[in-house]
Amino acid sequence: MDTIKWLQNWYYQNCNGDWEHSYGVKIETVDNPGWYVEINLAETYLENVPFVSIEEERNEQDWYYCIVRDGVFHGAGGAMNLEEIIIYFRQWASSIERN
């Protein structure tokens, strides 16, 4: 399954008539140029799961980082690194067994 379809599926699986009214996924551009991704983990199976942050800087244009802070996944990266950010989230989320 490709990265965007996987993220769509993850979002849809967490929509329960309530969650999506308060939480969700945001993908925005930033002016350096690059991407910012925010995925709220509240009331999901990932809410209290430890997360290993990553910071990858290959050069000024090719970089990304991902952290979880206060129950929210935050990812940012260069203009060509959006997929890497989502893949890192996917790998983590897919490694956790749902209850």
Secondary structure, DSSP 8 states (H G I E B T S, - for coil): --HHHHHHHHHHHH-SSSHHHH--EEEEEETTTEEEEEEE-TTSTTTT-----EEEESSSSSEEEEEEETTEEEEEEETT-HHHHHHHHHHHHHHS---
